[in-house]
Amino acid sequence: MFQAVVHGFILAFGLILPLGVQNVFIFNQGALQKRFVHALPAVITASVCDTLLISLAVLGVSALVLGNFWVKTVLLISGILFLSYMGWTTWNSKAPQDLSNSKTIFKPKKQIAFAASVSLLNPHAILDTIGVIGTSSLAYSGSQKIIFAVSCSVVSWMWFAGLAAIGRIVGQVDRSGRFILILNKVSALVIWGAAIYMFLFLIS
């Protein structure tokens, strides 16, 4: 049980760190809104969407595998390769320009609509959940699989709330993007660590 919690937490944290469209939007709303509470529509919507994607990925991959050794092996290998590639691209990524150029402050309804679109219609997010979290869940069964999924979901809620909270501080102080570059480097290391973990599980 403890292993499932730690694995889910570390994996989800590594995947969510890179500031793509979804995270840039949450960060900007936290930085540009007059109060933190005004950014909550975006935070809650993004968190709910991530929880939905994670749940579908874990349940969907489980239903697909159905105990088939070869399907499970292929999915694990695909997950390892995808993680390795993602770590490489994350390590070499540059800070998004949106952080320094965005001047948009969205009203609650527009926050919800935009957060939902960049969460549910984002191919990168879908690949993260199905290709990585879904395949990683193959290491568990029963209650441990549920605990793994919950741990991944909790990270999303914590991250988006924290991202909006520090957005007002970091977003206003540092527009150079250096902070984001550091986050991406740390994220790449965590993602590569997850790939190694999956490889060890595969050969065990």
TIMARKOL-184585 format. One record per residue (C-alpha): residue number from 1; residue in three letters; chain; x, y, z. Coordinates in steps of 0.25 Angstrom, whole numbers, plus 5000, padded with zeros to 4 digits. Example, Ala and Ser with C-alpha at 12.3 -4.5 7.8 and 13.67 -1.06 7.14 Angstrom:
<site resi="1" resn="ALA" chain="A" X="5049" Y="4982" Z="5031"/>
<site resi="2" resn="SER" chain="A" X="5055" Y="4996" Z="5029"/>
This chain:
<site resi="1" resn="MET" chain="A" X="5000" Y="5000" Z="5000"/>
<site resi="2" resn="PHE" chain="A" X="5011" Y="5010" Z="5004"/>
<site resi="3" resn="GLN" chain="A" X="5018" Y="5006" Z="4991"/>
<site resi="4" resn="ALA" chain="A" X="5006" Y="5010" Z="4983"/>
<site resi="5" resn="VAL" chain="A" X="5004" Y="5023" Z="4990"/>
<site resi="6" resn="VAL" chain="A" X="5019" Y="5027" Z="4988"/>
<site resi="7" resn="HIS" chain="A" X="5019" Y="5022" Z="4973"/>
<site resi="8" resn="GLY" chain="A" X="5007" Y="5030" Z="4970"/>
<site resi="9" resn="PHE" chain="A" X="5011" Y="5042" Z="4977"/>
<site resi="10" resn="ILE" chain="A" X="5025" Y="5043" Z="4970"/>
<site resi="11" resn="LEU" chain="A" X="5020" Y="5039" Z="4956"/>
<site resi="12" resn="ALA" chain="A" X="5009" Y="5049" Z="4956"/>
<site resi="13" resn="PHE" chain="A" X="5017" Y="5060" Z="4962"/>
<site resi="14" resn="GLY" chain="A" X="5028" Y="5058" Z="4951"/>
<site resi="15" resn="LEU" chain="A" X="5018" Y="5058" Z="4940"/>
<site resi="16" resn="ILE" chain="A" X="5011" Y="5070" Z="4945"/>
<site resi="17" resn="LEU" chain="A" X="5023" Y="5079" Z="4947"/>
<site resi="18" resn="PRO" chain="A" X="5026" Y="5083" Z="4933"/>
<site resi="19" resn="LEU" chain="A" X="5018" Y="5096" Z="4930"/>
<site resi="20" resn="GLY" chain="A" X="5010" Y="5093" Z="4918"/>
<site resi="21" resn="VAL" chain="A" X="4997" Y="5101" Z="4913"/>
<site resi="22" resn="GLN" chain="A" X="4989" Y="5096" Z="4925"/>
<site resi="23" resn="ASN" chain="A" X="4999" Y="5099" Z="4936"/>
<site resi="24" resn="VAL" chain="A" X="5003" Y="5113" Z="4929"/>
<site resi="25" resn="PHE" chain="A" X="4988" Y="5116" Z="4930"/>
<site resi="26" resn="ILE" chain="A" X="4986" Y="5113" Z="4944"/>
<site resi="27" resn="PHE" chain="A" X="4999" Y="5120" Z="4948"/>
<site resi="28" resn="ASN" chain="A" X="4995" Y="5133" Z="4940"/>
<site resi="29" resn="GLN" chain="A" X="4981" Y="5133" Z="4947"/>
<site resi="30" resn="GLY" chain="A" X="4988" Y="5132" Z="4960"/>
<site resi="31" resn="ALA" chain="A" X="4997" Y="5143" Z="4957"/>
<site resi="32" resn="LEU" chain="A" X="4987" Y="5152" Z="4950"/>
<site resi="33" resn="GLN" chain="A" X="4975" Y="5151" Z="4958"/>
<site resi="34" resn="LYS" chain="A" X="4973" Y="5161" Z="4970"/>
<site resi="35" resn="ARG" chain="A" X="4971" Y="5150" Z="4980"/>
<site resi="36" resn="PHE" chain="A" X="4975" Y="5135" Z="4981"/>
<site resi="37" resn="VAL" chain="A" X="4960" Y="5131" Z="4982"/>
<site resi="38" resn="HIS" chain="A" X="4957" Y="5137" Z="4969"/>
<site resi="39" resn="ALA" chain="A" X="4966" Y="5127" Z="4962"/>
<site resi="40" resn="LEU" chain="A" X="4959" Y="5115" Z="4969"/>
<site resi="41" resn="PRO" chain="A" X="4949" Y="5112" Z="4957"/>
<site resi="42" resn="ALA" chain="A" X="4962" Y="5109" Z="4948"/>
<site resi="43" resn="VAL" chain="A" X="4968" Y="5101" Z="4959"/>
<site resi="44" resn="ILE" chain="A" X="4956" Y="5093" Z="4962"/>
<site resi="45" resn="THR" chain="A" X="4953" Y="5090" Z="4948"/>
<site resi="46" resn="ALA" chain="A" X="4967" Y="5086" Z="4944"/>
<site resi="47" resn="SER" chain="A" X="4968" Y="5077" Z="4956"/>
<site resi="48" resn="VAL" chain="A" X="4954" Y="5070" Z="4953"/>
<site resi="49" resn="CYS" chain="A" X="4958" Y="5068" Z="4939"/>
<site resi="50" resn="ASP" chain="A" X="4971" Y="5062" Z="4943"/>
<site resi="51" resn="THR" chain="A" X="4964" Y="5053" Z="4953"/>
<site resi="52" resn="LEU" chain="A" X="4955" Y="5048" Z="4942"/>
<site resi="53" resn="LEU" chain="A" X="4966" Y="5045" Z="4932"/>
<site resi="54" resn="ILE" chain="A" X="4974" Y="5037" Z="4943"/>
<site resi="55" resn="SER" chain="A" X="4962" Y="5029" Z="4946"/>
<site resi="56" resn="LEU" chain="A" X="4958" Y="5026" Z="4932"/>
<site resi="57" resn="ALA" chain="A" X="4973" Y="5022" Z="4929"/>
<site resi="58" resn="VAL" chain="A" X="4975" Y="5013" Z="4941"/>
<site resi="59" resn="LEU" chain="A" X="4961" Y="5006" Z="4939"/>
<site resi="60" resn="GLY" chain="A" X="4963" Y="5006" Z="4923"/>
<site resi="61" resn="VAL" chain="A" X="4976" Y="5000" Z="4923"/>
<site resi="62" resn="SER" chain="A" X="4972" Y="4990" Z="4933"/>
<site resi="63" resn="ALA" chain="A" X="4960" Y="4986" Z="4925"/>
<site resi="64" resn="LEU" chain="A" X="4969" Y="4985" Z="4913"/>
<site resi="65" resn="VAL" chain="A" X="4980" Y="4976" Z="4919"/>
<site resi="66" resn="LEU" chain="A" X="4970" Y="4966" Z="4925"/>
<site resi="67" resn="GLY" chain="A" X="4982" Y="4958" Z="4930"/>
<site resi="68" resn="ASN" chain="A" X="4989" Y="4956" Z="4916"/>
<site resi="69" resn="PHE" chain="A" X="5004" Y="4955" Z="4918"/>
<site resi="70" resn="TRP" chain="A" X="5008" Y="4960" Z="4904"/>
<site resi="71" resn="VAL" chain="A" X="4998" Y="4972" Z="4904"/>
<site resi="72" resn="LYS" chain="A" X="5003" Y="4976" Z="4918"/>
<site resi="73" resn="THR" chain="A" X="5018" Y="4974" Z="4914"/>
<site resi="74" resn="VAL" chain="A" X="5016" Y="4983" Z="4901"/>
<site resi="75" resn="LEU" chain="A" X="5009" Y="4994" Z="4909"/>
<site resi="76" resn="LEU" chain="A" X="5020" Y="4994" Z="4920"/>
<site resi="77" resn="ILE" chain="A" X="5031" Y="4995" Z="4909"/>
<site resi="78" resn="SER" chain="A" X="5023" Y="5006" Z="4902"/>
<site resi="79" resn="GLY" chain="A" X="5022" Y="5013" Z="4915"/>
<site resi="80" resn="ILE" chain="A" X="5037" Y="5012" Z="4918"/>
<site resi="81" resn="LEU" chain="A" X="5040" Y="5018" Z="4904"/>
<site resi="82" resn="PHE" chain="A" X="5030" Y="5029" Z="4905"/>
<site resi="83" resn="LEU" chain="A" X="5035" Y="5033" Z="4919"/>
<site resi="84" resn="SER" chain="A" X="5049" Y="5033" Z="4914"/>
<site resi="85" resn="TYR" chain="A" X="5046" Y="5042" Z="4902"/>
<site resi="86" resn="MET" chain="A" X="5037" Y="5051" Z="4911"/>
<site resi="87" resn="GLY" chain="A" X="5049" Y="5053" Z="4920"/>
<site resi="88" resn="TRP" chain="A" X="5058" Y="5056" Z="4909"/>
<site resi="89" resn="THR" chain="A" X="5049" Y="5067" Z="4903"/>
<site resi="90" resn="THR" chain="A" X="5046" Y="5072" Z="4917"/>
<site resi="91" resn="TRP" chain="A" X="5060" Y="5074" Z="4920"/>
<site resi="92" resn="ASN" chain="A" X="5063" Y="5081" Z="4907"/>
<site resi="93" resn="SER" chain="A" X="5050" Y="5090" Z="4908"/>
<site resi="94" resn="LYS" chain="A" X="5050" Y="5105" Z="4909"/>
<site resi="95" resn="ALA" chain="A" X="5042" Y="5114" Z="4917"/>
<site resi="96" resn="PRO" chain="A" X="5028" Y="5117" Z="4911"/>
<site resi="97" resn="GLN" chain="A" X="5027" Y="5132" Z="4906"/>
<site resi="98" resn="ASP" chain="A" X="5012" Y="5133" Z="4911"/>
<site resi="99" resn="LEU" chain="A" X="5017" Y="5135" Z="4925"/>
<site resi="100" resn="SER" chain="A" X="5023" Y="5149" Z="4922"/>
<site resi="101" resn="ASN" chain="A" X="5013" Y="5153" Z="4911"/>
<site resi="102" resn="SER" chain="A" X="4999" Y="5149" Z="4916"/>
<site resi="103" resn="LYS" chain="A" X="4990" Y="5160" Z="4921"/>
<site resi="104" resn="THR" chain="A" X="4977" Y="5152" Z="4921"/>
<site resi="105" resn="ILE" chain="A" X="4969" Y="5152" Z="4934"/>
<site resi="106" resn="PHE" chain="A" X="4957" Y="5142" Z="4932"/>
<site resi="107" resn="LYS" chain="A" X="4944" Y="5142" Z="4938"/>
<site resi="108" resn="PRO" chain="A" X="4939" Y="5129" Z="4946"/>
<site resi="109" resn="LYS" chain="A" X="4931" Y="5124" Z="4934"/>
<site resi="110" resn="LYS" chain="A" X="4942" Y="5126" Z="4924"/>
<site resi="111" resn="GLN" chain="A" X="4953" Y="5120" Z="4934"/>
<site resi="112" resn="ILE" chain="A" X="4944" Y="5108" Z="4935"/>
<site resi="113" resn="ALA" chain="A" X="4943" Y="5106" Z="4920"/>
<site resi="114" resn="PHE" chain="A" X="4957" Y="5109" Z="4916"/>
<site resi="115" resn="ALA" chain="A" X="4963" Y="5100" Z="4928"/>
<site resi="116" resn="ALA" chain="A" X="4953" Y="5089" Z="4923"/>
<site resi="117" resn="SER" chain="A" X="4958" Y="5090" Z="4908"/>
<site resi="118" resn="VAL" chain="A" X="4973" Y="5090" Z="4911"/>
<site resi="119" resn="SER" chain="A" X="4971" Y="5078" Z="4921"/>
<site resi="120" resn="LEU" chain="A" X="4962" Y="5069" Z="4913"/>
<site resi="121" resn="LEU" chain="A" X="4966" Y="5073" Z="4899"/>
<site resi="122" resn="ASN" chain="A" X="4981" Y="5073" Z="4901"/>
<site resi="123" resn="PRO" chain="A" X="4988" Y="5061" Z="4894"/>
<site resi="124" resn="HIS" chain="A" X="4999" Y="5063" Z="4904"/>
<site resi="125" resn="ALA" chain="A" X="4991" Y="5061" Z="4916"/>
<site resi="126" resn="ILE" chain="A" X="4984" Y="5049" Z="4910"/>
<site resi="127" resn="LEU" chain="A" X="4997" Y="5043" Z="4907"/>
<site resi="128" resn="ASP" chain="A" X="5002" Y="5045" Z="4921"/>
<site resi="129" resn="THR" chain="A" X="4990" Y="5038" Z="4927"/>
<site resi="130" resn="ILE" chain="A" X="4988" Y="5027" Z="4918"/>
<site resi="131" resn="GLY" chain="A" X="5002" Y="5025" Z="4913"/>
<site resi="132" resn="VAL" chain="A" X="5009" Y="5026" Z="4926"/>
<site resi="133" resn="ILE" chain="A" X="5000" Y="5026" Z="4938"/>
<site resi="134" resn="GLY" chain="A" X="4991" Y="5016" Z="4932"/>
<site resi="135" resn="THR" chain="A" X="5002" Y="5006" Z="4929"/>
<site resi="136" resn="SER" chain="A" X="5009" Y="5009" Z="4942"/>
<site resi="137" resn="SER" chain="A" X="4996" Y="5004" Z="4949"/>
<site resi="138" resn="LEU" chain="A" X="4999" Y="4990" Z="4943"/>
<site resi="139" resn="ALA" chain="A" X="5008" Y="4988" Z="4955"/>
<site resi="140" resn="TYR" chain="A" X="4996" Y="4988" Z="4964"/>
<site resi="141" resn="SER" chain="A" X="4983" Y="4981" Z="4966"/>
<site resi="142" resn="GLY" chain="A" X="4971" Y="4982" Z="4975"/>
<site resi="143" resn="SER" chain="A" X="4971" Y="4993" Z="4986"/>
<site resi="144" resn="GLN" chain="A" X="4986" Y="4996" Z="4982"/>
<site resi="145" resn="LYS" chain="A" X="4982" Y="5000" Z="4968"/>
<site resi="146" resn="ILE" chain="A" X="4971" Y="5010" Z="4974"/>
<site resi="147" resn="ILE" chain="A" X="4981" Y="5015" Z="4984"/>
<site resi="148" resn="PHE" chain="A" X="4991" Y="5018" Z="4973"/>
<site resi="149" resn="ALA" chain="A" X="4980" Y="5025" Z="4965"/>
<site resi="150" resn="VAL" chain="A" X="4976" Y="5033" Z="4977"/>
<site resi="151" resn="SER" chain="A" X="4990" Y="5037" Z="4980"/>
<site resi="152" resn="CYS" chain="A" X="4992" Y="5042" Z="4966"/>
<site resi="153" resn="SER" chain="A" X="4979" Y="5050" Z="4966"/>
<site resi="154" resn="VAL" chain="A" X="4983" Y="5056" Z="4980"/>
<site resi="155" resn="VAL" chain="A" X="4996" Y="5062" Z="4973"/>
<site resi="156" resn="SER" chain="A" X="4987" Y="5069" Z="4963"/>
<site resi="157" resn="TRP" chain="A" X="4979" Y="5076" Z="4973"/>
<site resi="158" resn="MET" chain="A" X="4991" Y="5080" Z="4982"/>
<site resi="159" resn="TRP" chain="A" X="4999" Y="5084" Z="4970"/>
<site resi="160" resn="PHE" chain="A" X="4989" Y="5093" Z="4963"/>
<site resi="161" resn="ALA" chain="A" X="4985" Y="5100" Z="4976"/>
<site resi="162" resn="GLY" chain="A" X="5000" Y="5102" Z="4980"/>
<site resi="163" resn="LEU" chain="A" X="5003" Y="5107" Z="4966"/>
<site resi="164" resn="ALA" chain="A" X="4992" Y="5118" Z="4966"/>
<site resi="165" resn="ALA" chain="A" X="4996" Y="5121" Z="4980"/>
<site resi="166" resn="ILE" chain="A" X="5011" Y="5124" Z="4977"/>
<site resi="167" resn="GLY" chain="A" X="5007" Y="5130" Z="4963"/>
<site resi="168" resn="ARG" chain="A" X="5005" Y="5143" Z="4970"/>
<site resi="169" resn="ILE" chain="A" X="5018" Y="5143" Z="4976"/>
<site resi="170" resn="VAL" chain="A" X="5027" Y="5136" Z="4965"/>
<site resi="171" resn="GLY" chain="A" X="5019" Y="5141" Z="4954"/>
<site resi="172" resn="GLN" chain="A" X="5021" Y="5156" Z="4958"/>
<site resi="173" resn="VAL" chain="A" X="5035" Y="5155" Z="4962"/>
<site resi="174" resn="ASP" chain="A" X="5042" Y="5146" Z="4952"/>
<site resi="175" resn="ARG" chain="A" X="5038" Y="5148" Z="4937"/>
<site resi="176" resn="SER" chain="A" X="5051" Y="5143" Z="4931"/>
<site resi="177" resn="GLY" chain="A" X="5046" Y="5128" Z="4932"/>
<site resi="178" resn="ARG" chain="A" X="5058" Y="5123" Z="4940"/>
<site resi="179" resn="PHE" chain="A" X="5049" Y="5117" Z="4951"/>
<site resi="180" resn="ILE" chain="A" X="5041" Y="5109" Z="4940"/>
<site resi="181" resn="LEU" chain="A" X="5054" Y="5104" Z="4934"/>
<site resi="182" resn="ILE" chain="A" X="5059" Y="5099" Z="4948"/>
<site resi="183" resn="LEU" chain="A" X="5045" Y="5092" Z="4950"/>
<site resi="184" resn="ASN" chain="A" X="5046" Y="5085" Z="4936"/>
<site resi="185" resn="LYS" chain="A" X="5060" Y="5080" Z="4940"/>
<site resi="186" resn="VAL" chain="A" X="5055" Y="5074" Z="4953"/>
<site resi="187" resn="SER" chain="A" X="5043" Y="5068" Z="4946"/>
<site resi="188" resn="ALA" chain="A" X="5052" Y="5061" Z="4935"/>
<site resi="189" resn="LEU" chain="A" X="5060" Y="5054" Z="4946"/>
<site resi="190" resn="VAL" chain="A" X="5047" Y="5050" Z="4953"/>
<site resi="191" resn="ILE" chain="A" X="5041" Y="5044" Z="4940"/>
<site resi="192" resn="TRP" chain="A" X="5054" Y="5037" Z="4937"/>
<site resi="193" resn="GLY" chain="A" X="5054" Y="5031" Z="4951"/>
<site resi="194" resn="ALA" chain="A" X="5040" Y="5026" Z="4948"/>
<site resi="195" resn="ALA" chain="A" X="5044" Y="5020" Z="4935"/>
<site resi="196" resn="ILE" chain="A" X="5055" Y="5012" Z="4942"/>
<site resi="197" resn="TYR" chain="A" X="5045" Y="5007" Z="4953"/>
<site resi="198" resn="MET" chain="A" X="5036" Y="5002" Z="4941"/>
<site resi="199" resn="PHE" chain="A" X="5048" Y="4995" Z="4935"/>
<site resi="200" resn="LEU" chain="A" X="5051" Y="4988" Z="4948"/>
<site resi="201" resn="PHE" chain="A" X="5037" Y="4984" Z="4950"/>
<site resi="202" resn="LEU" chain="A" X="5037" Y="4978" Z="4935"/>
<site resi="203" resn="ILE" chain="A" X="5049" Y="4970" Z="4937"/>
<site resi="204" resn="SER" chain="A" X="5046" Y="4965" Z="4951"/>
